[in-house]
Amino acid sequence: MQEEKIINNKVWFKDIDLKIRIEVISENQNLFWVTIKNKNIGFIMLMNDFINWFYNEIGINIEVDTSWNNHKGFKVSEINLKMLVQEIKRFILYFDIKPLENSYQFSSEEWYN
């Protein structure tokens, strides 16, 4: 995945249709949201047991977060951002995650705000 953009405390990554938006809250706390074809896949990741998978694979706790416009995202502490992005992508590929037809679709303006 390529770093797409950095503005203040937000970093965006992109790999074709997969996008990750990370908000750095503090040195050891990050929030992130994940889309495929601009559709939020946070709920689908939860349905595929992302939180437990991540803990079992990496040993780091993740929590659900809806602080950004009530969108399903996640909160994680103490992790290298590049590693976080790689592990999210690995999970999505491993479980062949696809957005649901009725998944929330982000506009470019909202995603990059």
C-alpha positions, 0 to 999 in steps of 0.5 A: 500500500502506498501512502497517499496523503498526509494532512496534520494528524491524518494519513491516507493509504491506497492500493487500487480500490482499498483505502485506509484513513488513519487519524493519529490521536496521540503517540500511542493511539490511532483511529482508522477506517477502511474502504473498498471502492469507497464503501466502508467495510468496518462492519464486514471486518467485524463480521469476519472477527477482525478484532480477535484475528488481529489480537491472535496474529499481532497481540495488540488489542483493537476496539470498535470506534464510531467517533467520526460521523458514526462510521464503523472504524477501529481504535488501536494503540502502540503500533507502527502505521506501516505494520498496521496497514500491512496487517489490515490488507493481509486480513482483507485478502485472507478473508476475501472481504468485499463491501456489501451493496448497501455499505456506506459510500464515502464521498471524496470530500468526506474521506479526505476531510 
